[in-house]
Amino acid sequence: MNFFRGVMGGQGAGPQPTGAETIHKLCDRVASSTLLEDRRDAVRALKSLSKKYRMEVGTQAMDHLINILQTDRSDSEILGYALDTLYNIICNDEEEEQDESEDAVTPVSASAKHKNVPMPDETAQKQSDDLGAQFTDQFVQDPEHVTLILSLLEEFDFHVRWPGVKLLTALLKNQCVQVQGIILVSPMGVSRLMDLLADSREVIRNDGLLLLQQLTKSNAAIQKIVAFENAFERLLDIITEEGSSDGGIVVEDCLLLLLNLLKNNSSNQNFFKEGSYIQRMKPWFEIGDDNSGWSAQKVTNLHLMLQLVRVMVSPVNSPGASASCQKSMYQCGLLQQLCTILMATGVPADILTETINTVSEVIRGSQVNQDYFASVNAPSNPPRPAIVVLLMSMVNERQPFVLRCAVLYCFQCFLYKNQKGQGEIVATLLPSTIDANSISAGQLLCGGLFSADSLSNWCAAVALAHSLQDNLTQKEQLLRVQLATSLGKPPVSLLQQCTNILSQGSKVQTRVGLLMLLCTWINNCPIAVTHFLHNQENVPFLTAQISENLGEDERLVQGLCALLLGICIYYNDNSLENYTKEKLKQLIEKRIGKENFVEKLGFITKHELYSRAAQKPQPVFPSPEQMLFDHEFTKLVKELEGVITKAVHKSSEDEKKEEEVKKTLEQHDNIVTQYKELIREQDAQIQELKEQVASMSSQNEQMQTTVAHQLSQIQQHKDQYNILKLKLGKDNQSQSNSQGDASHVNGLQTEELTQLREEVEELRRQHTLLQTQLADKDTLINTLKSEPAESSAGGSDNTELLKELETLKGQVQSQSAEIDQMKTERQELLRRAEAGSSDAVSSSDGSLDAAKMAEVESRLAAQTTETERLKEEAKSLSESRAELEQQLASATSTVAIMQTEKAKLQTEVQESKKEQDDLLMLLADQDQKIHGLKQKLKDLGEMVDDEDDLRDQTDDDYEDDEDED
């Protein structure tokens, strides 16, 4: 231990070893010591030297420290020393050394240290960075080293976990991509790091946030894993716990991590929206009425929160994803809350600027959100629309430049794909809608367009251009706007006033803005082109501007003039004789030259600021002088440059050929359109015919079914007809034979009559038999009806007997009670008698008691006899009652059987009646046959009186039978 005292303690006698020698001895002690305490002391000594002798410790001790981490996992103290030493040699930050005594450790969160770090000397910092990168490369050469650090993070001990978090953060700072790859393939690597957010010790949790910030930089795969490890829920909970926008630096770290997870990651953005986390952002922007206290940390937090909203609705996202987020922000009230901040007082300028930019992107391209924004009013007296208030700031040269740029961006986003809003803005410039008592958006734009401030001129011109973007109707409406320039002079059109200012030679920024407005205005609008060419001064001015050899500053103006003249050629309808397409091209060829014209036209896209403006819609410029191009205008230039070049180079013959081709194409288009209409009509007719065919097919099937049915009926009729025909043939043959042999015919008729008589007799016998059966069953039914009446009379007798039996039972019970009372009196008397004998009572009293007792005994005997008699009588009545009950049950069952038999007989009677009806029908048929035969006999000249008597007699018999029925 003397060795460690020499290293750690005061100076000893003799020459002192150098730092490298001391570190070498300590490394030998770490490698060779068998006692854990010796190794621990050696590692602690290395830690104390690691800041001063960073190079030596890193070069000699790194392998020994890694070996300690692998072998001494059971001792948390030595693990903590080793991790701290590795952190000191790898970390590049110049930090104030902490008191790391063994007895007390005062942890300071890295999140509280990574701000406001004093900047060291640049050379020393560069050397430090190189050294840290060198040691980091050495450490991560073996991926198992990083995996080892990840496994140590599972240790709950503070002295192990916190240094491990700091070391892994330093590794990510120095070699982010390589370490990210190792963690990504490590099993449960990201999940272990996510567990740091749930640590109850704020120091570890806060440094875990810094670690995750480094881990999620520019790695979409890790970002997705972290998001699906429930990172959004945990981070939003931490922000809420820390006080949202009023929180400290922890809230800032959480917001930075959220930005890493969501920026340019469509999967995480969709997960954030689907998880309803947008709704949880609304409370962040609920500021109080008193906005006087805005700390620097609150401004930073709110700035990051607004950036987080912008990430979800950024124009670089897919249109569908942005539209879905915009809809959610309106529905949950987030847009309304942002508009409240926009119109509030006392808000810092940078927060107000960022809020305007955020509102701009939330409403961009969303009709519902744009309509809501148009309805927002500022809290002024009288209330003014928010758009008017913002435009007042845009055209006010005293406002900050970034604020004016934000207002212009907000106005552009409000009009983006919003033809309704464009119409409302243009309508404020028309004579019929101007209100002299209020300031409108159109008046502010015109005021800014013609003010002395070149930036206001440019902003107003670009704003007006966006009011006309892709809207032919508003371009034509704006031609109606008239301006009063001065008293006593007639008003001039807005178009003419723009060209007048352009020709007066104002600042470059003003002329560029006016040229962009004119190009947007007359683009794809032949009427506006005609109005522009109608002024005789415009074309000479443009050709003069293009043809002159001016300086570098004027080249952009020349290019825009060439673009404007090219639009006049391309969209010219040849309505003005002096400025037809051909004459304008001849003018260019004579005064400018086609090649020179095309070269000047190319000055626009070659300008250094053109590519910057083409990157994103938001106008972001370092200074007002560089504010020259608008994003939408760069799209227009890209679209028109090629077609204008072709139009200028085309000769008159090419023009004619092109016109002929256009006419031919139009004719072909007309023919194709006609054929398309014809095909549509034919398709409709075919569809109609198909429906008719389907209906006719169903009708045909029905008709076929009907025909088949009718054919079967016809076949049946044919069969019946053939049978009747055969019978008729036989009858005709019998009639022809009857003329030759009449007696034979009479014999045949007599046989038929005899057969009929026998059938009638048989039917009569059956009828008589049925009548007899019916009479028997009626008698049986009457008998059964009478039996229930008798049984009911018997039931009434039973009821009387039951009542009498109950009476007797009551008497027996009363007598039993008297007997019990007498027994009690007897016992009492016996007790008194015994008492009297013991007390030597007089003989007269004893005789009296004996006589009384004899009387009681005689009464008791009489009562006992009466009781026995009553019991016998009750027993006999019970037996008679049981016998009556048995008879009643038997009678009831007999009645049920009789009722069943009666129902059966009634059914048979109904069947008999039905049979009688059938017989009557049969007799009626036979009667008709007899009548027919009789008629035939009469026709043959035979006498049938006997048969008539027989029939009359038969009829009388049937009438008698019916009367009986």
HELIX and SHEET records of a PDB file:
HELIX    1   1 ASN A    2  MET A    8  1                                   7    
HELIX    2   2 GLY A   19  SER A   32  1                                  14    
HELIX    3   3 LEU A   36  LEU A   49  1                                  14    
HELIX    4   4 ARG A   54  THR A   71  1                                  18    
HELIX    5   5 SER A   76  ILE A   90  1                                  15    
HELIX    6   6 ALA A  110  LYS A  113  1                                   4    
HELIX    7   7 GLU A  122  VAL A  140  1                                  19    
HELIX    8   8 PRO A  143  LEU A  152  1                                  10    
HELIX    9   9 PHE A  158  ASN A  174  1                                  17    
HELIX   10  10 CYS A  176  VAL A  185  1                                  10    
HELIX   11  11 GLY A  189  MET A  194  1                                   6    
HELIX   12  12 ASP A  195  ALA A  198  5                                   4    
HELIX   13  13 GLU A  202  LEU A  215  1                                  14    
HELIX   14  14 ALA A  220  VAL A  226  1                                   7    
HELIX   15  15 ALA A  227  ALA A  231  3                                   5    
HELIX   16  16 PHE A  232  GLU A  241  1                                  10    
HELIX   17  17 SER A  244  ASP A  246  5                                   3    
HELIX   18  18 ILE A  249  LEU A  262  1                                  14    
HELIX   19  19 SER A  266  GLU A  274  1                                   9    
HELIX   20  20 GLN A  279  PHE A  285  5                                   7    
HELIX   21  21 ALA A  296  MET A  312  1                                  17    
HELIX   22  22 PRO A  319  GLN A  331  1                                  13    
HELIX   23  23 LEU A  334  MET A  343  1                                  10    
HELIX   24  24 ALA A  349  ILE A  363  1                                  15    
HELIX   25  25 GLN A  367  SER A  375  1                                   9    
HELIX   26  26 ALA A  386  MET A  394  1                                   9    
HELIX   27  27 PHE A  401  LEU A  415  1                                  15    
HELIX   28  28 GLN A  419  ALA A  427  1                                   9    
HELIX   29  29 PRO A  431  THR A  433  5                                   3    
HELIX   30  30 ALA A  441  LEU A  449  1                                   9    
HELIX   31  31 SER A  454  LEU A  468  1                                  15    
HELIX   32  32 LEU A  472  LEU A  478  1                                   7    
HELIX   33  33 LEU A  494  SER A  503  1                                  10    
HELIX   34  34 VAL A  508  ILE A  522  1                                  15    
HELIX   35  35 PRO A  526  HIS A  534  1                                   9    
HELIX   36  36 ASN A  538  SER A  547  1                                  10    
HELIX   37  37 GLU A  552  TYR A  570  1                                  19    
HELIX   38  38 GLU A  577  TYR A  579  5                                   3    
HELIX   39  39 LYS A  581  ARG A  591  1                                  11    
HELIX   40  40 LYS A  594  LEU A  601  1                                   8    
HELIX   41  41 PHE A  603  LYS A  606  1                                   4    
HELIX   42  42 GLU A  608  GLN A  615  1                                   8    
HELIX   43  43 PRO A  624  GLN A  626  5                                   3    
HELIX   44  44 HIS A  631  HIS A  649  1                                  19    
HELIX   45  45 SER A  652  GLY A  740  1                                  89    
HELIX   46  46 ALA A  742  SER A  838  1                                  97    
HELIX   47  47 SER A  843  LEU A  940  1                                  98    
HELIX   48  48 ASP A  945  GLU A  964  1                                  20    
SHEET    1   A 2 ASN A 377  ALA A 378  0                                        
SHEET    2   A 2 ARG A 384  PRO A 385 -1                                        
SHEET    1   B 2 GLN A 482  LEU A 483  0                                        
SHEET    2   B 2 VAL A 492  SER A 493 -1                                        
END                                                                             
